[in-house]
Amino acid sequence: MILKLLLTLLIINNINASTTLSLNKQSLERIFSWQEMINSTKNKKLLNKLQIVNNYFNKLSYKSDLNNWNEKDYWATPLEFLSIGAGDCEDYAIAKYFTLKKLGIQEEKLKLVYAKLAKTNQAHIVLSYSHKPNNIPIILDNINKKLKLSSNRKDLKQMRDIQSQVILNKFKLQTIHN
């Protein structure tokens, strides 16, 4: 029964079978709760969707790629992130990106953003949402967990967009190397 439900989730979410999933009772509960969150959020107003998705993923633990995947840089799919229950900044941003797309938010309004943390100069990835192309985007982040306009994020510097195709290419390369 559980395997049938998991396979259904994989199909619903268009997840490649080569993803690295760590499945146990807790990981299955996280995956099913994600699907429940998506279902219960579909009819919410836009700002509520952003807040709910941001809060949902920010409950997961931070863990470096080296400690999580034994690799210097690994971009987890949402199911991989949920199955482990931990990830680094791009895992949070990617999971939020794909979840918001599932909730009907147009891809062109969502961008992964590469930035540097002002205090440490450490590389960091967040998700941004722009209602219109020239609007100041709202930042969804796992460090500063409140939704804020990018212009109010003095803790981030040198922000620049990452094209969505880069995400898909990164997943394809990881699949080839695994």
C-alpha positions as semicolon CSV with decimal commas, in nm:
position;residue;x (nm);y (nm);z (nm)
1;M;0,000;0,000;0,000
2;I;0,272;0,249;0,099
3;L;0,477;0,162;-0,211
4;K;0,170;0,220;-0,430
5;L;0,113;0,561;-0,266
6;L;0,479;0,655;-0,309
7;L;0,478;0,556;-0,676
8;T;0,163;0,764;-0,723
9;L;0,341;1,063;-0,563
10;L;0,642;1,012;-0,790
11;I;0,416;1,013;-1,096
12;I;0,209;1,311;-0,977
13;N;0,524;1,511;-0,912
14;N;0,703;1,405;-1,234
15;I;1,005;1,283;-1,038
16;N;1,276;1,089;-1,216
17;A;1,314;0,736;-1,076
18;S;1,691;0,787;-1,047
19;T;1,653;1,037;-0,762
20;T;1,822;0,940;-0,439
21;L;1,548;0,874;-0,187
22;S;1,603;0,766;0,171
23;L;1,271;0,612;0,265
24;N;1,161;0,537;0,617
25;K;0,849;0,615;0,817
26;Q;0,952;0,977;0,888
27;S;1,049;1,049;0,528
28;L;0,720;0,908;0,399
29;E;0,532;1,120;0,652
30;R;0,718;1,432;0,529
31;I;0,643;1,349;0,165
32;F;0,272;1,289;0,235
33;S;0,250;1,603;0,450
34;W;0,404;1,801;0,159
35;Q;0,132;1,668;-0,072
36;E;-0,132;1,757;0,187
37;M;0,013;2,108;0,219
38;I;-0,003;2,149;-0,159
39;N;-0,366;2,032;-0,168
40;S;-0,472;2,258;0,118
41;T;-0,291;2,562;-0,026
42;K;-0,413;2,550;-0,388
43;N;-0,702;2,793;-0,334
44;K;-0,520;3,038;-0,106
45;K;-0,428;3,392;-0,206
46;L;-0,086;3,445;-0,357
47;L;0,088;3,597;-0,054
48;N;-0,053;3,317;0,164
49;K;0,087;3,058;-0,078
50;L;0,432;3,217;-0,058
51;Q;0,419;3,228;0,322
52;I;0,286;2,874;0,366
53;V;0,545;2,721;0,132
54;N;0,829;2,923;0,285
55;N;0,728;2,822;0,639
56;Y;0,673;2,459;0,542
57;F;1,023;2,401;0,409
58;N;1,194;2,621;0,668
59;K;1,089;2,365;0,932
60;L;1,339;2,120;0,783
61;S;1,694;2,108;0,918
62;Y;2,000;2,263;0,758
63;K;2,271;2,014;0,661
64;S;2,564;2,068;0,424
65;D;2,592;1,870;0,101
66;L;2,913;1,711;0,228
67;N;2,739;1,578;0,539
68;N;2,415;1,494;0,357
69;W;2,530;1,352;0,022
70;N;2,906;1,313;0,068
71;E;2,951;1,560;-0,219
72;K;3,075;1,918;-0,225
73;D;2,776;2,047;-0,422
74;Y;2,457;1,846;-0,468
75;W;2,123;1,997;-0,572
76;A;1,849;1,778;-0,425
77;T;1,508;1,736;-0,583
78;P;1,215;1,821;-0,354
79;L;1,154;1,450;-0,286
80;E;1,520;1,390;-0,202
81;F;1,519;1,692;0,032
82;L;1,201;1,570;0,201
83;S;1,318;1,209;0,221
84;I;1,635;1,313;0,408
85;G;1,460;1,590;0,602
86;A;1,758;1,822;0,572
87;G;1,949;2,017;0,311
88;D;2,142;2,330;0,232
89;C;2,026;2,663;0,092
90;E;1,969;2,557;-0,268
91;D;1,766;2,254;-0,154
92;Y;1,526;2,486;0,030
93;A;1,505;2,724;-0,268
94;I;1,453;2,444;-0,523
95;A;1,182;2,275;-0,314
96;K;1,000;2,608;-0,273
97;Y;1,038;2,681;-0,648
98;F;0,884;2,351;-0,763
99;T;0,612;2,359;-0,497
100;L;0,502;2,711;-0,594
101;K;0,500;2,607;-0,961
102;K;0,272;2,316;-0,861
103;L;0,049;2,571;-0,689
104;G;0,004;2,753;-1,020
105;I;0,258;3,032;-0,988
106;Q;0,411;3,107;-1,326
107;E;0,771;2,999;-1,370
108;E;0,879;3,340;-1,500
109;K;0,776;3,498;-1,167
110;L;1,004;3,264;-0,970
111;K;1,383;3,282;-0,977
112;L;1,658;3,115;-0,787
113;V;1,890;3,392;-0,676
114;Y;2,260;3,355;-0,604
115;A;2,384;3,596;-0,337
116;K;2,654;3,637;-0,077
117;L;2,583;3,666;0,293
118;A;2,700;4,014;0,394
119;K;2,851;3,908;0,729
120;T;3,050;3,606;0,609
121;N;3,074;3,653;0,230
122;Q;2,947;3,295;0,202
123;A;2,760;3,194;-0,114
124;H;2,386;3,156;-0,058
125;I;2,085;3,071;-0,276
126;V;1,731;3,197;-0,213
127;L;1,407;3,202;-0,410
128;S;1,254;3,525;-0,534
129;Y;0,903;3,602;-0,649
130;S;0,826;3,902;-0,873
131;H;0,466;3,980;-0,959
132;K;0,579;4,182;-1,264
133;P;0,918;4,188;-1,438
134;N;1,031;4,527;-1,304
135;N;0,890;4,486;-0,951
136;I;1,120;4,448;-0,653
137;P;1,104;4,075;-0,576
138;I;1,001;3,910;-0,250
139;I;1,270;3,682;-0,108
140;L;1,193;3,337;0,036
141;D;1,487;3,222;0,245
142;N;1,587;2,956;0,496
143;I;1,814;3,189;0,699
144;N;1,602;3,503;0,725
145;K;1,270;3,323;0,735
146;K;1,036;3,622;0,696
147;L;0,918;3,718;0,349
148;K;1,089;4,046;0,263
149;L;1,146;4,258;-0,043
150;S;1,497;4,212;-0,180
151;S;1,559;4,586;-0,126
152;N;1,511;4,524;0,248
153;R;1,757;4,235;0,262
154;K;2,075;4,415;0,368
155;D;2,214;4,078;0,481
156;L;2,239;3,970;0,115
157;K;2,472;4,126;-0,139
158;Q;2,559;4,073;-0,506
159;M;2,222;3,914;-0,585
160;R;2,178;3,770;-0,933
161;D;1,925;3,537;-1,093
162;I;1,997;3,178;-1,185
163;Q;1,808;3,070;-1,497
164;S;1,559;2,788;-1,433
165;Q;1,723;2,578;-1,706
166;V;2,038;2,568;-1,491
167;I;1,839;2,377;-1,225
168;L;1,721;2,115;-1,471
169;N;2,068;2,080;-1,625
170;K;2,219;2,036;-1,278
171;F;1,973;1,753;-1,205
172;K;2,053;1,587;-1,539
173;L;2,429;1,604;-1,475
174;Q;2,389;1,458;-1,126
175;T;2,180;1,172;-1,270
176;I;2,452;1,094;-1,524
177;H;2,726;1,094;-1,257
178;N;2,534;0,883;-1,002
